[in-house]
Amino acid sequence: MDKETRKSLIQVANISSMGIALGLTIFGCFYLGHILDGKLGTGYFFTFFFLLLGIAAGFKNIYSLIKRSLQDEKPLDKKNGEAGKKAPPEED
């Protein structure tokens, strides 16, 4: 497998993990709040609170995944196809 195909597959895996992480975090917190409301009889207070908490935690999780994936990437020299090397200055 060449480097560009591997890099593309890693990017697809990162994107899909972001969606799964966001969905599971929001749904999990919503479900926890719903269960607490049922046991404590507090109406929709905990459902709403944990839903907001899940949304905030999900987006924080996506932010850290994006930040980590951008730090791992090295700039690609388009002329030579080598990562991490600076392109020589172009002359007019």
C-alpha positions in Angstrom: 0.0 0.0 0.0 1.5 3.4 -1.0 1.8 6.3 1.4 -1.1 8.4 -0.1 -3.6 5.5 0.1 -2.6 4.8 3.7 -2.8 8.5 4.6 -6.3 8.7 3.0 -7.5 5.6 4.9 -6.2 7.0 8.2 -8.1 10.3 7.5 -11.3 8.4 6.8 -10.9 6.4 10.0 -10.3 9.7 12.0 -13.4 11.3 10.5 -15.6 8.3 11.2 -14.3 8.0 14.8 -15.3 11.7 15.3 -18.9 11.0 14.3 -19.1 8.0 16.5 -17.5 9.8 19.5 -20.0 12.7 19.1 -23.0 10.5 18.8 -22.1 8.1 21.6 -21.3 11.0 24.0 -24.5 12.9 23.4 -26.7 9.8 23.4 -25.0 8.3 26.5 -25.4 11.5 28.5 -29.0 11.9 27.4 -29.8 8.3 28.4 -28.1 8.8 31.8 -30.2 11.9 32.4 -33.3 10.2 31.4 -32.7 7.3 33.8 -31.9 9.7 36.7 -35.1 11.6 36.0 -37.1 8.4 36.0 -35.6 7.3 39.3 -35.7 10.6 41.1 -38.9 12.0 39.6 -37.4 15.3 38.7 -39.3 15.8 35.4 -36.8 16.6 32.6 -34.2 18.4 34.6 -31.4 15.8 34.5 -32.2 14.9 30.9 -31.7 18.4 29.8 -28.7 19.0 32.0 -26.9 15.8 30.8 -27.9 16.5 27.2 -26.1 19.8 27.3 -23.2 18.2 29.1 -23.0 15.5 26.4 -23.0 18.1 23.6 -20.2 20.1 25.3 -18.2 16.9 26.0 -18.7 15.6 22.4 -17.5 18.8 20.8 -14.6 19.0 23.1 -13.7 15.4 22.1 -13.9 16.3 18.4 -11.8 19.4 19.0 -9.1 17.3 20.7 -9.2 14.6 17.9 -8.8 17.3 15.2 -6.0 19.0 17.1 -4.2 15.7 17.5 -4.6 14.7 13.9 -3.3 18.1 12.7 -0.3 17.9 14.9 0.6 14.4 13.5 0.5 15.7 9.9 3.6 17.0 8.3 3.5 19.4 5.4 4.0 17.8 2.0 6.4 19.2 -0.5 4.3 19.0 -3.7 7.3 19.1 -6.1 9.3 16.3 -4.6 6.5 14.5 -2.7 8.5 14.3 0.5 7.0 15.1 3.9 8.6 17.5 6.2 11.1 19.0 3.8 11.0 22.6 2.7 10.7 23.4 -1.0 13.6 25.3 -2.5 12.8 28.9 -3.3 11.5 29.5 -6.7 13.5 31.8 -9.0 11.8 34.1 -11.6 
